[in-house]
């Protein structure tokens, strides 16, 4: 039963990373339209960072299923960084939703890692 719970938690964590990646991919595409229209260097840099964030989130979604301690540690650091960056930006409704998504993912990472440790231990 415990192994099934850990497996389910891993799948849920993976799904949340992929949802997060899709959100950032959508933001990147919308930002790309603005970059083409406005054409400033800052807008292009922001667009690139959004696509990079989507790629990293997707990568964690693929890699988290391994249950590796190193991947969990890196994922927790990366999500924590995203949380800090969400708070330091201009804060609106979309930022609040992204912050909530990242907080849920951070909590899920801790719970999932704990469940895996129980099964392995």
N, C-alpha and C positions, 0 to 999 in steps of 0.2 A: 504494500500500500504506500509506504513512504517513497519508494522509488518512482511510483506512478505520480505522486504529488510533485516530486522534484522535476520529473519530466514535463508535467503540465505547466509548472512554474517557468521552466526554461522556454517552453513554446510561447507562453504568454509574454515573457520578457522579449523574446525574439520578435513577436508580432508588434509589440509596442515600439521597438527600435525601428522596425520597417515603417510603421505609421508615421513616426517622427521623421524618418527619411523622406517619405512622400510629402509631408507637410513642407519640409525645407526645399524639396524639388519644385513644388508649386510656387513657393515664394521666389525661388531662383528664376523660374520662367517669367513670373510677373515682373521681377526686377530687371530681367533681360529686356523686356519690352520698354521699360523706362530708360534703360541704358542706351538702347538704340535711339530712342527719341531724344533724350537729353544729351547723352554722349560724354558726360564728364568722367574723368579718371576715377573719382570717388565712387560714382555709381557703378562703374565696371568692376571696381575692387569689391564692393559690397555684393554684387551679383556673383562674382567668383567665390567669395566666402560662403555664400548660401549654397552653391552647388557643392563646394568642398564639405560643408557640414552635412549635406544630404548623403554624400558618398561615405563619409566616416560613420554616420548613423547606420547606413545600410550594411557596411562592413561589420560593425559590431553586431548587427542583427544576424548576420551569417555566422560569425565566429563565436557568439555567446553560447550557442548550442553545444559546444565542446565541453563547457563546464570548467574550463581552465581558470585557475586562480589569477594568472597574469591578465587574462582577458577581462575578468571581472574587475580587477584593480584598475586597469586602464579605462574601462567603461565607466566606473564610478567617478574617476578623476575627470573624464571628459564630460559627463553629465553635470557634475558639480561646476565645471567651468561654464557650461551652457547656462546653468542657473544664475551664476554670478553675472554673466554677460546680459542675461535677460533683465536683471534688476537694474543694471547700470545704464541701460538704454532708455530712450523716451518710453514711458510706460503707458500703454493703452490696453484695450480689450483683447486684441490679438496677442499682445505680449503676456497678458495674464493667462490666456489659454495655453500658450507655449510653456510658460512657467509651470502651470499646473501639470501639463503633460510630462515635463522633465522631472518634477517632484514625484509624480507617480512612478515614473521609470526608475528614479533613484531608490525609492522605497522598495520597489519590486526587485531591484538588483540585490539589495541587502537581504531581503526575505528569501529570494531564490538561492543565493549563495549559502545562507544558513541552512536551508533544507538540503542542499547538495552535501554540505559538510556532515549533516546528521546521517545521511544515507551512507556516505563513504566511511564515516567514523564508526 
